[in-house]
Amino acid sequence: MKKFVLLISSFLLAQLFTSCGSSIDSTDNRYKHAAEEKITAAEKPHASLVEDFDFSPYFLQIEKTKKDSSEAKPVDDDLWRNYPRIDNSQKETIHQPGYRVQVMATDDLDEAQQMRSDIYFKTNKSDIYIAFQPPLYKVKVGDYATQSGANTLAFKLNQLGFPLTQVVADTVNIRK
């Protein structure tokens, strides 16, 4: 039995070595075919292709008009009528005790920043703060002098899908 297994294994081993070395084309022929394909690809006439597409109708025509600089006045577009206007004359910020709405408290900064961006895109509020009070990052929204304004925001955030909102006392930024 051992001789039979040894004979079959040696036959299979010999078959493996002889079959790996032979192929339909020899290596020499394989490289000759690849070189011939490169030559025929290079000989294709690309010069016969003619670009007949005219781009000139698609060029942007900009007409410059002279405007009198003495008549410069702000443009009142209907596009911006629904957005609140920011009064740039308010430059002084006062820090005073007030209220904010805490949306989340987590130990992961990336999670807090993701929550901040979610709140921004759902509410378009710019006064969103991430405060680090070890060991937690707390995401807070709003600057309210009264608790009723903060309660209203907490209700709106709760309706938008932020269920863990709570009103907290904090030092807020009031612009004067």
C-alpha positions as CSV (number, residue, x, y, z in Angstrom):
1,M,0.0,0.0,0.0
2,K,2.9,2.4,0.8
3,K,4.5,1.7,-2.5
4,F,1.2,2.5,-4.3
5,V,0.7,5.8,-2.5
6,L,4.4,6.7,-3.1
7,L,4.0,5.8,-6.8
8,I,0.9,7.9,-7.2
9,S,2.3,10.9,-5.4
10,S,5.6,10.8,-7.4
11,F,3.5,10.6,-10.6
12,L,1.4,13.6,-9.6
13,L,4.5,15.5,-8.6
14,A,6.1,14.8,-12.0
15,Q,2.9,15.8,-13.8
16,L,2.8,19.1,-11.8
17,F,6.4,20.0,-12.7
18,T,6.1,19.2,-16.4
19,S,2.7,20.8,-16.9
20,C,3.8,24.2,-15.4
21,G,6.6,24.6,-17.8
22,S,4.6,24.0,-21.0
23,S,2.1,26.3,-22.5
24,I,0.4,26.8,-25.9
25,D,2.8,29.6,-26.9
26,S,6.4,29.6,-25.9
27,T,7.6,32.7,-24.0
28,D,9.4,33.9,-27.1
29,N,6.1,33.9,-29.2
30,R,4.2,35.6,-26.4
31,Y,6.5,38.6,-26.4
32,K,6.5,38.8,-30.2
33,H,2.7,39.0,-30.2
34,A,2.7,41.8,-27.6
35,A,5.3,43.8,-29.6
36,E,3.2,43.4,-32.8
37,E,0.1,44.7,-31.0
38,K,2.0,47.8,-29.9
39,I,3.1,48.5,-33.4
40,T,-0.4,48.2,-34.8
41,A,-1.8,50.4,-32.1
42,A,0.8,53.1,-32.9
43,E,0.2,52.9,-36.6
44,K,-3.5,53.7,-36.3
45,P,-4.2,57.0,-38.1
46,H,-5.1,59.6,-35.4
47,A,-4.5,62.3,-37.9
48,S,-7.6,61.4,-39.8
49,L,-9.7,62.6,-36.8
50,V,-10.8,66.2,-37.4
51,E,-12.2,68.4,-34.8
52,D,-15.1,70.2,-36.4
53,F,-16.9,71.3,-33.2
54,D,-17.2,75.1,-32.9
55,F,-16.9,76.3,-29.3
56,S,-17.4,79.9,-30.0
57,P,-21.2,80.0,-29.4
58,Y,-20.6,78.6,-25.9
59,F,-18.2,81.3,-24.8
60,L,-19.6,83.6,-22.1
61,Q,-20.2,87.1,-23.4
62,I,-19.7,89.6,-20.6
63,E,-20.6,93.2,-21.3
64,K,-19.0,95.7,-19.0
65,T,-21.1,98.7,-18.1
66,K,-19.8,101.8,-16.4
67,K,-21.5,102.6,-13.2
68,D,-21.3,105.9,-11.6
69,S,-19.6,105.4,-8.2
70,S,-21.5,108.3,-6.7
71,E,-24.8,106.4,-7.1
72,A,-23.6,103.4,-5.1
73,K,-26.4,102.1,-2.9
74,P,-27.1,98.7,-1.4
75,V,-28.9,96.2,-3.5
76,D,-32.2,95.1,-2.1
77,D,-32.8,91.7,-3.6
78,D,-35.9,89.8,-3.0
79,L,-33.7,86.7,-2.6
80,W,-32.6,87.8,0.9
81,R,-35.9,89.1,2.3
82,N,-36.6,85.9,4.4
83,Y,-33.3,86.0,6.1
84,P,-32.7,87.9,9.3
85,R,-30.5,91.0,8.9
86,I,-27.6,91.3,11.2
87,D,-27.0,94.7,12.6
88,N,-23.3,95.3,12.4
89,S,-23.5,98.3,14.7
90,Q,-23.8,95.9,17.6
91,K,-20.2,95.2,18.4
92,E,-20.1,95.0,22.2
93,T,-20.7,91.6,23.8
94,I,-21.6,91.4,27.5
95,H,-21.2,88.2,29.5
96,Q,-24.0,87.9,32.0
97,P,-25.9,85.1,33.8
98,G,-28.5,83.5,31.6
99,Y,-29.8,80.3,30.1
100,R,-28.8,77.8,27.4
101,V,-30.3,74.6,26.2
102,Q,-28.1,71.6,26.8
103,V,-28.6,69.0,24.1
104,M,-26.0,66.4,24.9
105,A,-23.2,65.5,27.3
106,T,-20.7,62.9,26.1
107,D,-17.1,62.0,26.6
108,D,-16.4,61.8,22.8
109,L,-15.4,65.1,21.2
110,D,-16.1,63.8,17.7
111,E,-19.6,62.8,18.8
112,A,-20.1,66.3,20.3
113,Q,-19.0,68.0,17.1
114,Q,-21.3,65.8,15.0
115,M,-24.2,66.8,17.2
116,R,-23.2,70.4,16.8
117,S,-23.3,70.1,13.0
118,D,-26.6,68.3,13.1
119,I,-28.2,71.0,15.2
120,Y,-26.8,73.7,13.0
121,F,-28.1,72.1,9.8
122,K,-31.6,71.5,11.3
123,T,-32.0,74.9,13.0
124,N,-29.5,77.3,11.3
125,K,-28.5,78.7,14.7
126,S,-25.0,80.0,15.0
127,D,-24.8,80.1,18.8
128,I,-24.0,76.5,19.4
129,Y,-21.3,75.8,22.0
130,I,-19.2,72.8,23.0
131,A,-18.1,73.2,26.6
132,F,-15.6,70.8,28.2
133,Q,-16.4,70.2,31.8
134,P,-14.2,67.2,32.7
135,P,-14.8,64.4,31.9
136,L,-17.7,65.4,29.5
137,Y,-18.2,67.6,26.4
138,K,-21.5,69.4,26.7
139,V,-23.3,70.7,23.6
140,K,-25.3,73.8,24.4
141,V,-27.5,76.1,22.2
142,G,-28.6,79.7,22.6
143,D,-27.9,82.8,24.6
144,Y,-31.1,83.7,26.5
145,A,-31.4,86.2,29.3
146,T,-34.8,84.7,30.4
147,Q,-35.7,81.1,31.0
148,S,-38.9,81.3,28.8
149,G,-36.8,81.9,25.6
150,A,-34.7,78.9,26.5
151,N,-37.8,76.8,27.2
152,T,-39.2,77.7,23.8
153,L,-35.9,76.6,22.1
154,A,-35.8,73.4,24.1
155,F,-39.4,72.6,22.9
156,K,-38.4,73.2,19.3
157,L,-35.3,71.1,19.6
158,N,-37.3,68.3,21.2
159,Q,-39.7,68.4,18.2
160,L,-36.8,68.3,15.8
161,G,-35.6,65.0,17.2
162,F,-33.3,65.9,20.1
163,P,-35.1,64.3,23.0
164,L,-32.6,64.9,25.8
165,T,-32.8,68.7,25.8
166,Q,-32.8,70.5,29.1
167,V,-32.5,74.2,30.1
168,V,-29.4,75.0,32.1
169,A,-28.1,78.1,33.8
170,D,-24.9,79.4,32.2
171,T,-23.0,82.6,31.4
172,V,-24.3,83.8,28.1
173,N,-23.2,86.3,25.5
174,I,-25.6,89.3,25.1
175,R,-24.8,91.7,22.3
176,K,-25.4,95.4,23.1
